[in-house]
Amino acid sequence: VLTTKNKNDQTNSAGADKNNSSYIDNDTRYLFLHMGMTGLISNPQRIPKLQELADATEYPPKHTHLKLQSGTNEACYSDQRKFGHVLLKDSMDDFDELAPDAWTELMVNDPGHHQKQHQQQHTSINPEVVRKVMGQSKGIKAILLQQKHNDNAAVSGVGNWVADEVLYQSKMHPDQKYLTKEQAEDLLQKLHGILEIAVQCVEGDSFPKEWLFHYRWSQGKNVKDAFGRTITKLKSGQRTSAIVSSIQKLIKSQKPSKVEKPPKEKQSLTLTPDSDETSGINSNQMLDSKSLSRKRKMVIISPAGSGMGEETCGQTGLSKNPIPPAKSGVRRRSPRFPS
């Protein structure tokens, strides 16, 4: 968050009047740093490493595009491939476009679990995220890489290597479709666990040795994982994917599960004596769509407006021509006249 002062204001942000809401609204800006594929934030004490880039040894690193300073503290934003970007905005509304964060918002408190006092709150996977992952006709990796609500994303914050890692540990092919509820829950549980460990390793600890992460960037035809299984590359979700085909098999026979459709709402008709559909229908009768269609095909016989005993055929609801009784399947009714 960046705070600047107005031209007419002689105080800095630290001495600003916090009760002056117009000052906060007009002068607070939010700095967004999008990492892209090779974005880095470094400082003189620490330069992060990326598997895809050679280790930087000098500060500021090459391809530095922005330098931030506050007193004696400073940091640099660098991006070799320039897929990232820097934005300065008046609000944080951009975050509203994102799906739930895969690390901080994937797990929710379970209200159905009864825990004793002083016990840790029991959590479960967000059921809305499970619903968006299961039964989809799109490949699972493409679903994981989506970020925004407009793209029907399930979660946000999952990049290419994280998606490969969770699919590897779930033994699932990246193009797998129509996940069951059990498959979706297992995959999301592993995703959250991977992110938990990854965040813990930010300070320099190495990821577990059995992770695909250590081998997925290796080049050549005979690349193995930690267990000696061959790693192959393919395109999935418009990205290069590293998989171990011996355990990540595509199940083509997996089809969408049958979902029970909710019962159709019945239409309520309140009929009046002047209605064209008074023949064969009781007032306030509840009819479903099929019954209503069947009733409308009946020929309605009503007294003529003169009340002198003449017969006239009412409309069928589909045509102005009367439907012969043999075709409609409904017995012609005799006209009733007032006594």
Salt bridges, closest charged atoms under 4 A:
GLU74 OE2 - LYS67 NZ 3.58
ASP90 OD1 - ARG29 NE 3.14
ASP94 OD2 - LYS89 NZ 2.99
GLU97 OE1 - LYS148 NZ 3.47
ASP110 OD2 - HIS122 ND1 3.57
GLU128 OE2 - ARG131 NH2 2.57
ASP164 OD1 - LYS141 NZ 2.73
ASP164 OD2 - ARG216 NH2 2.57
ASP186 OD1 - LYS190 NZ 2.87
GLU196 OE2 - HIS192 NE2 3.68
ASP225 OD2 - ARG229 NE 2.90
GLU277 OE2 - ARG296 NE 3.08
